[in-house]
Amino acid sequence: MRFDGVWFRYGRRADWTLREVDAAVEPGQTVVVLGRNGAGKSTLLQLAAGVLRPSRGVVRDRPPIVGWVPERFPADQPFTAGDYLHRMAELRGHDPGEADQWIERLLLTAHTGTRLSDLSKGTAQKVGLAQALIARPGLLILDEPWEGLDAVARTLVPEIVAEVTAAGGMVLLSDHRGETAHLPGAIHWQVAEGTLAPAEPPPPPAHDQVVIEITVPRAAVDETVVRLRAQGHAVSSVRDVSAPNRTEPVPGPTASITPGGANARKAADGSWERG
């Protein structure tokens, strides 16, 4: 798909939002559009999707199936989430039941009976993502796809992008959260002052880390801490689930964790007593 001398403005006397855009997206490629708010990122994506028409120039070789997810899903519609996705499958020429795989994968099952207007922004965004994927898109366009999504759904976006490109599709997306660090091989465009230019990928966030809590048998605490550290993970604390407000010291090379903490002692029957 190619932007061939594309100019765009929102009114005859308005300033140009985009000028002389010449760029191409190749099959199997992921393109990340960067730029400050108001620079024209969303405008570029809507031109790619065919939602907007260029004021000058043309967008060539757009694939016949385009999946478009706007930054804010238009939830003011008289459907439940389930009805909407089943109807969208029919409009795409598919069996309504084909929407169910995306309902399950995006964890929407509990919301199928909820009216679109009553969904949270993040859940509505997942509905928008599901409708874009019911028919395998040759071009998937995602405007700020991580915005409002929960942690589980955010991890699915790179997986979905990889699946589309692996099948020969193209993905065009914008991002201001720094999440594109999880899209290896993506190329980057920068929109600034109405023009488009190639860009270097932004550095990953300084604190791109998450905390995962796990529960293990008490006897396996020392071994688990040692194994996690050997794998390069940081173990920040060990908490006794029977006393959730008490944090035990993290074992070092010779330390051990006991139910009663550092002042505990082992009784003759093998149980632990507070010291």
VMD Tcl script that draws the C-alpha trace (Angstrom):
set ca {
  {0.00 0.00 0.00}
  {1.38 3.39 -0.96}
  {0.73 7.02 -0.07}
  {1.38 8.76 -3.38}
  {1.75 12.54 -3.02}
  {-0.94 12.72 -0.35}
  {-2.05 16.07 1.06}
  {-4.92 16.53 3.49}
  {-6.75 19.33 5.28}
  {-10.11 19.43 7.07}
  {-11.48 22.46 5.24}
  {-10.82 24.45 2.08}
  {-9.32 27.32 4.05}
  {-7.81 25.26 6.84}
  {-4.10 24.70 7.27}
  {-2.71 21.53 5.77}
  {-2.69 18.69 8.30}
  {-0.46 16.56 6.05}
  {1.64 17.61 3.07}
  {3.37 15.63 0.31}
  {3.23 12.25 2.01}
  {5.10 9.63 -0.02}
  {5.54 6.35 1.80}
  {4.81 2.65 1.44}
  {3.87 -0.27 3.69}
  {4.99 -3.67 2.42}
  {3.30 -7.06 3.01}
  {4.44 -8.58 6.30}
  {5.54 -5.22 7.64}
  {4.63 -3.37 10.84}
  {4.83 0.42 10.75}
  {4.63 2.52 13.91}
  {3.57 6.16 13.48}
  {5.08 8.52 16.06}
  {4.38 12.17 16.77}
  {3.02 14.53 19.38}
  {-0.71 14.91 19.99}
  {-2.31 16.83 17.13}
  {0.57 16.16 14.72}
  {-1.64 14.21 12.31}
  {-1.06 10.57 13.30}
  {-4.76 9.69 13.46}
  {-5.38 11.56 10.21}
  {-2.72 9.46 8.48}
  {-4.24 6.24 9.82}
  {-7.73 7.25 8.69}
  {-6.40 8.01 5.22}
  {-4.80 4.56 5.17}
  {-8.08 2.95 6.24}
  {-10.11 4.83 3.64}
  {-12.15 6.63 6.30}
  {-10.79 9.93 4.93}
  {-10.01 10.80 1.33}
  {-6.90 12.76 0.41}
  {-7.37 16.38 -0.60}
  {-4.63 15.75 -3.14}
  {-2.82 12.60 -4.20}
  {-3.99 9.03 -3.72}
  {-3.58 5.99 -1.50}
  {-2.80 3.05 -3.79}
  {-3.06 -0.73 -3.44}
  {-5.06 -0.78 -0.23}
  {-5.91 -4.45 0.56}
  {-9.57 -5.42 0.12}
  {-9.98 -6.34 3.80}
  {-9.05 -3.59 6.24}
  {-9.39 -3.93 10.00}
  {-9.57 -0.48 11.59}
  {-9.60 0.20 15.33}
  {-9.97 3.94 16.13}
  {-8.51 5.39 19.31}
  {-11.98 5.55 20.84}
  {-14.47 2.87 19.84}
  {-17.90 4.39 18.90}
  {-19.89 2.71 21.66}
  {-23.08 4.78 21.30}
  {-24.88 2.02 19.38}
  {-28.08 0.07 20.23}
  {-26.44 -3.35 20.57}
  {-24.98 -5.57 23.22}
  {-21.34 -6.48 22.73}
  {-22.27 -10.00 21.62}
  {-24.96 -8.86 19.16}
  {-22.63 -6.28 17.67}
  {-19.79 -8.74 17.05}
  {-22.10 -11.41 15.61}
  {-23.66 -8.83 13.28}
  {-20.22 -7.62 12.22}
  {-19.29 -11.20 11.35}
  {-22.38 -11.42 9.13}
  {-21.53 -8.12 7.44}
  {-18.09 -9.52 6.69}
  {-19.73 -12.53 5.04}
  {-18.87 -14.94 7.85}
  {-20.91 -17.16 10.13}
  {-21.84 -15.17 13.27}
  {-20.26 -17.87 15.41}
  {-16.83 -17.00 14.01}
  {-16.84 -13.96 16.26}
  {-16.82 -16.22 19.31}
  {-13.12 -17.10 19.03}
  {-12.25 -13.42 19.43}
  {-14.82 -12.96 22.18}
  {-13.06 -15.72 24.12}
  {-9.52 -14.70 23.28}
  {-10.06 -11.08 24.29}
  {-11.87 -12.12 27.48}
  {-15.20 -10.61 26.44}
  {-17.41 -13.57 27.31}
  {-18.69 -11.96 30.52}
  {-19.64 -8.80 28.59}
  {-21.56 -10.24 25.63}
  {-24.90 -9.28 27.19}
  {-23.81 -5.75 28.11}
  {-24.88 -2.81 25.97}
  {-21.99 -1.17 24.17}
  {-22.75 2.18 25.80}
  {-22.38 0.61 29.26}
  {-18.93 -0.85 28.65}
  {-15.79 0.66 30.11}
  {-13.43 2.33 27.64}
  {-10.98 -0.57 27.83}
  {-13.65 -3.21 27.27}
  {-15.14 -1.21 24.40}
  {-11.67 -1.05 22.85}
  {-11.46 -4.84 23.01}
  {-14.80 -5.06 21.19}
  {-13.37 -2.75 18.53}
  {-10.29 -4.93 18.24}
  {-12.40 -8.08 17.93}
  {-14.53 -6.67 15.10}
  {-11.38 -5.73 13.17}
  {-10.08 -9.29 13.33}
  {-13.17 -11.38 12.55}
  {-12.16 -11.44 8.90}
  {-8.40 -11.78 8.55}
  {-7.29 -8.27 7.52}
  {-4.78 -7.63 4.80}
  {-4.26 -4.28 6.53}
  {-4.77 -3.83 10.27}
  {-4.83 -0.23 11.50}
  {-4.62 0.41 15.24}
  {-4.85 3.93 16.62}
  {-3.30 3.89 20.11}
  {-4.24 0.22 20.57}
  {-2.96 -0.08 24.15}
  {-4.93 2.89 25.45}
  {-7.31 1.80 28.22}
  {-6.60 -1.92 27.90}
  {-5.95 -4.08 30.94}
  {-2.58 -5.78 31.42}
  {-3.71 -9.10 29.94}
  {-5.17 -7.50 26.80}
  {-2.04 -5.36 26.31}
  {0.08 -8.49 26.03}
  {-2.22 -9.78 23.27}
  {-1.64 -6.82 20.95}
  {1.94 -7.84 19.95}
  {0.74 -11.43 19.45}
  {-2.06 -10.30 17.14}
  {0.25 -7.99 15.20}
  {2.72 -10.85 14.70}
  {-0.05 -13.16 13.48}
  {-1.29 -10.64 10.91}
  {2.17 -9.95 9.51}
  {3.14 -13.64 9.52}
  {0.15 -14.25 7.22}
  {1.42 -11.56 4.83}
  {-0.74 -8.74 6.14}
  {0.35 -5.21 6.98}
  {-0.04 -3.40 10.29}
  {-0.05 0.37 10.72}
  {-0.37 1.71 14.25}
  {0.27 4.71 16.46}
  {1.58 4.66 20.00}
  {2.54 7.18 22.65}
  {2.92 4.75 25.56}
  {6.23 3.25 24.46}
  {4.60 -0.16 24.06}
  {6.06 -0.59 20.57}
  {9.29 -1.75 22.18}
  {7.45 -5.10 22.21}
  {7.13 -5.12 18.40}
  {10.48 -6.41 17.14}
  {11.25 -5.58 13.52}
  {8.78 -2.69 13.26}
  {9.78 0.35 11.24}
  {8.93 3.85 12.43}
  {7.57 6.99 10.81}
  {7.51 10.43 12.41}
  {4.76 12.96 11.73}
  {5.83 16.55 12.46}
  {4.84 19.92 11.02}
  {2.52 18.20 8.54}
  {5.26 16.06 6.99}
  {6.15 12.37 7.26}
  {9.71 11.07 7.57}
  {11.44 7.83 8.62}
  {12.35 7.72 12.31}
  {14.49 5.76 14.71}
  {12.56 3.63 17.22}
  {12.17 5.30 20.61}
  {14.16 3.87 23.52}
  {12.29 1.41 25.72}
  {10.73 2.84 28.89}
  {13.21 3.22 31.73}
  {11.10 1.07 34.03}
  {9.57 -1.44 31.65}
  {8.92 -4.00 34.37}
  {5.93 -5.68 35.98}
  {5.43 -7.51 39.28}
  {4.13 -11.10 39.13}
  {3.02 -12.78 42.35}
  {3.40 -16.54 42.65}
  {2.45 -18.96 45.42}
  {4.68 -21.91 46.30}
  {4.75 -24.48 49.12}
  {6.59 -23.19 52.16}
  {9.24 -25.90 51.85}
  {10.08 -24.73 48.33}
  {10.65 -21.05 49.14}
  {14.46 -21.13 49.27}
  {14.76 -23.23 46.12}
  {12.29 -21.01 44.22}
  {14.07 -17.78 45.18}
  {17.43 -19.19 44.11}
  {15.99 -20.44 40.79}
  {14.27 -17.14 39.99}
  {17.43 -15.18 40.72}
  {19.46 -17.55 38.56}
  {17.05 -16.78 35.70}
  {17.73 -13.06 36.09}
  {14.56 -12.10 37.98}
  {14.54 -9.75 40.98}
  {12.78 -11.15 44.04}
  {11.53 -8.15 45.98}
  {9.70 -9.82 48.89}
  {8.30 -13.04 50.29}
  {4.90 -12.87 51.96}
  {3.20 -15.43 54.20}
  {-0.32 -15.89 52.76}
  {-1.62 -16.93 56.17}
  {-0.56 -13.49 57.47}
  {-0.89 -11.18 54.44}
  {0.26 -8.08 56.28}
  {3.57 -9.66 57.34}
  {6.47 -9.66 54.87}
  {9.28 -12.11 55.53}
  {12.94 -11.35 54.73}
  {14.02 -12.50 51.29}
  {16.38 -15.45 51.75}
  {20.00 -14.97 50.82}
  {22.41 -17.76 49.97}
  {22.06 -19.33 53.45}
  {18.87 -17.75 54.86}
  {15.55 -19.55 55.09}
  {11.94 -18.50 55.47}
  {9.93 -19.72 58.44}
  {6.25 -19.21 59.27}
  {6.99 -17.06 62.26}
  {9.70 -14.90 60.71}
  {13.22 -14.26 62.00}
  {12.27 -14.79 65.68}
  {10.60 -18.17 65.22}
  {11.87 -21.45 66.63}
  {11.03 -25.02 65.79}
  {9.16 -27.01 68.44}
  {9.73 -30.67 69.21}
  {6.68 -31.71 67.19}
  {8.05 -30.00 64.08}
  {5.76 -26.95 64.23}
  {6.97 -23.35 64.38}
  {6.53 -21.06 67.38}
  {7.03 -17.33 67.62}
  {10.14 -16.31 69.56}
}
mol new
graphics top color blue
foreach p $ca { graphics top sphere $p radius 0.5 }
foreach p [lrange $ca 0 end-1] q [lrange $ca 1 end] { graphics top cylinder $p $q radius 0.2 }
display resetview
